[in-house]
Amino acid sequence: MSENIKKTTKAFRVDLDSSKNQIMLKPSARSFNNQAHQVSEVAKKIHELIKNAPYSNDDIVLNRNEIKEAFFSPFKPQLKNAQVFLSHSHADKNKALGVKDYLESKTKRKVFIDSLFWDYKDDVLTKLAKHDDISKIKNAFTLILRESLQDMIEKCPYFVFLQSKNSVSNQGLSRITYSAWIYEELKIAHSISAISESHLIPMMESMQVFHDISPFLESLKTITLSKLSRIINS
């Protein structure tokens, strides 16, 4: 476990489908589209790292720190200052932007939205595929980003899961998600609050499997956006 874990991390869940929360949200004017020049510049840097990387038994050997530095370089100010981590369904990304705008206006704290970076990852890999065979690096790249995700959750003093019909489904007495990323984020947040060891687990994003997240959700206090903003300000 990282030595930088904030053992005082507070974890909450917000019901996005609740009218009490929906009334607080305004349509966000900001877009989730990544700037083309940023994607191109990052893809170019990573392409150079791949081109110059050594090989071992016909496998490319990448320096994970160099890959992380290249990938996250355009977002350093955001990553450095973020104090609230938002976990949500990709289908709720516009509402997540609304939550980000609301919390930042009410608390003056910077909010980190996970899907902004996973969309960005896909854009960079698509750009890279025009120059390189990415089949050998895609899984390694995903693990590097998963490690960075854990670092970010550990860094932020507040973890907020945006629960909705898009992110959580009921199956009998269990609550499940089909998103491997949501499962990983909830597991990391749970491991931090439980002060137990969290292990990096390879993820198979292409498989349509479900994950039982009932134990993780039960450990999160349900809260409204207005009350959450007051807690962050306190």
FIDO-815421 format. One line per field, with one value per residue (C-alpha): residue in three letters; x, y, z. Coordinates in steps of 0.1 Angstrom, whole numbers, always signed. Example, Ala and Ser with C-alpha at 12.3 -4.5 7.8 and 13.67 -1.06 7.14 Angstrom:
% FIDO-815421
r = ALA  SER
X = +123  +137
Y = -45  -11
Z = +78  +71
//
This chain:
% FIDO-815421
r = MET  SER  GLU  ASN  ILE  LYS  LYS  THR  THR  LYS  ALA  PHE  ARG  VAL  ASP  LEU  ASP  SER  SER  LYS  ASN  GLN  ILE  MET  LEU  LYS  PRO  SER  ALA  ARG  SER  PHE  ASN  ASN  GLN  ALA  HIS  GLN  VAL  SER  GLU  VAL  ALA  LYS  LYS  ILE  HIS  GLU  LEU  ILE  LYS  ASN  ALA  PRO  TYR  SER  ASN  ASP  ASP  ILE  VAL  LEU  ASN  ARG  ASN  GLU  ILE  LYS  GLU  ALA  PHE  PHE  SER  PRO  PHE  LYS  PRO  GLN  LEU  LYS  ASN  ALA  GLN  VAL  PHE  LEU  SER  HIS  SER  HIS  ALA  ASP  LYS  ASN  LYS  ALA  LEU  GLY  VAL  LYS  ASP  TYR  LEU  GLU  SER  LYS  THR  LYS  ARG  LYS  VAL  PHE  ILE  ASP  SER  LEU  PHE  TRP  ASP  TYR  LYS  ASP  ASP  VAL  LEU  THR  LYS  LEU  ALA  LYS  HIS  ASP  ASP  ILE  SER  LYS  ILE  LYS  ASN  ALA  PHE  THR  LEU  ILE  LEU  ARG  GLU  SER  LEU  GLN  ASP  MET  ILE  GLU  LYS  CYS  PRO  TYR  PHE  VAL  PHE  LEU  GLN  SER  LYS  ASN  SER  VAL  SER  ASN  GLN  GLY  LEU  SER  ARG  ILE  THR  TYR  SER  ALA  TRP  ILE  TYR  GLU  GLU  LEU  LYS  ILE  ALA  HIS  SER  ILE  SER  ALA  ILE  SER  GLU  SER  HIS  LEU  ILE  PRO  MET  MET  GLU  SER  MET  GLN  VAL  PHE  HIS  ASP  ILE  SER  PRO  PHE  LEU  GLU  SER  LEU  LYS  THR  ILE  THR  LEU  SER  LYS  LEU  SER  ARG  ILE  ILE  ASN  SER
X = +0  +12  +28  +8  -26  -48  -63  -89  -103  -141  -161  -197  -223  -246  -279  -279  -315  -327  -348  -330  -297  -310  -324  -289  -274  -272  -263  -225  -213  -180  -173  -156  -139  -101  -82  -67  -33  -29  -38  -14  +15  +11  +8  +40  +59  +47  +55  +91  +93  +81  +104  +135  +125  +147  +134  +137  +128  +110  +89  +91  +103  +86  +96  +63  +74  +82  +48  +30  +49  +41  +4  -4  +18  -11  -31  -5  -21  -55  -40  -19  -48  -77  -92  -125  -125  -157  -164  -193  -208  -196  -233  -235  -205  -225  -241  -207  -195  -226  -216  -180  -193  -216  -190  -163  -186  -198  -165  -137  -121  -110  -128  -112  -135  -123  -139  -123  -90  -102  -118  -84  -66  -87  -80  -43  -43  -63  -38  -9  -24  -17  +20  +25  +12  -4  -15  +17  +14  -24  -27  +5  -8  -41  -23  -1  -33  -49  -19  -22  -59  -51  -26  -52  -79  -53  -44  -79  -94  -129  -141  -177  -195  -223  -249  -275  -294  -266  -239  -257  -282  -301  -297  -317  -304  -271  -262  -239  -221  -209  -181  -147  -135  -163  -156  -119  -125  -149  -126  -97  -118  -130  -95  -83  -111  -106  -68  -62  -38  -50  -35  -32  -54  -52  -85  -102  -122  -136  -154  -190  -190  -207  -192  -210  -204  -229  -202  -186  -218  -228  -196  -204  -226  -254  -255  -271  -249  -259  -248  -217  -206  -211  -190  -162  -163  -162
Y = +0  +35  +54  +85  +70  +95  +73  +101  +96  +101  +80  +87  +78  +102  +90  +107  +96  +114  +145  +162  +159  +165  +198  +210  +202  +225  +214  +218  +239  +221  +192  +158  +160  +159  +186  +170  +186  +172  +137  +140  +153  +126  +99  +112  +111  +75  +65  +77  +57  +26  +31  +35  +8  -23  -58  -89  -123  -105  -85  -48  -35  -2  +22  +26  +59  +74  +62  +77  +110  +113  +104  +126  +156  +177  +173  +179  +210  +192  +161  +181  +201  +176  +168  +151  +119  +112  +76  +72  +53  +64  +69  +95  +116  +147  +145  +139  +172  +189  +174  +186  +222  +222  +210  +233  +263  +254  +242  +258  +223  +208  +176  +147  +129  +94  +89  +121  +102  +68  +84  +102  +69  +54  +84  +82  +44  +50  +76  +53  +25  +45  +42  +11  -24  -17  -52  -59  -28  -23  -45  -30  +5  -3  -16  +15  +37  +15  +21  +58  +55  +40  +68  +94  +78  +76  +112  +127  +132  +126  +97  +101  +73  +86  +58  +56  +30  +32  +23  -2  -30  -52  -90  -107  -93  -83  -50  -54  -34  -44  -18  -32  +4  +11  -22  -14  +21  +10  -18  +6  +31  +3  -10  +24  +30  -5  +1  -33  -42  -35  -55  -47  -70  -72  -62  -76  -47  -65  -91  -85  -98  -85  -77  -79  -45  -49  -50  -18  +1  -8  +8  +41  +67  +79  +117  +145  +169  +199  +180  +167  +203  +214  +185  +193  +229  +221
Z = +0  -8  +20  +9  +17  +36  +63  +68  +33  +34  +10  -1  -27  -43  -59  -93  -99  -68  -75  -46  -64  -100  -90  -80  -114  -143  -178  -182  -210  -210  -234  -227  -261  -258  -276  -307  -304  -268  -280  -310  -289  -262  -289  -305  -272  -265  -301  -296  -263  -280  -310  -287  -262  -258  -265  -244  -259  -287  -262  -259  -225  -216  -188  -169  -153  -187  -201  -171  -175  -212  -207  -178  -187  -201  -169  -142  -128  -125  -110  -85  -72  -72  -38  -48  -68  -88  -98  -123  -152  -186  -196  -168  -179  -187  -152  -137  -153  -137  -103  -108  -116  -86  -61  -74  -72  -37  -22  -42  -43  -76  -87  -106  -131  -140  -174  -188  -186  -198  -229  -233  -230  -258  -280  -274  -282  -314  -325  -316  -336  -368  -361  -340  -333  -299  -293  -273  -251  -246  -215  -200  -208  -190  -159  -158  -159  -133  -110  -116  -108  -74  -67  -75  -53  -24  -29  -28  +7  -7  -28  -43  -62  -84  -82  -109  -129  -154  -129  -106  -113  -90  -93  -66  -33  -49  -65  -95  -121  -156  -155  -146  -139  -114  -97  -94  -81  -54  -44  -41  -21  +2  +7  +18  +42  +56  +58  +41  +14  -22  -51  -87  -107  -146  -161  -192  -205  -235  -215  -205  -170  -139  -105  -72  -55  -26  +1  -13  -16  +20  +33  +16  +33  +10  +9  -11  -31  -9  +23  +6  -2  +34  +47  +22  +33  +70
//
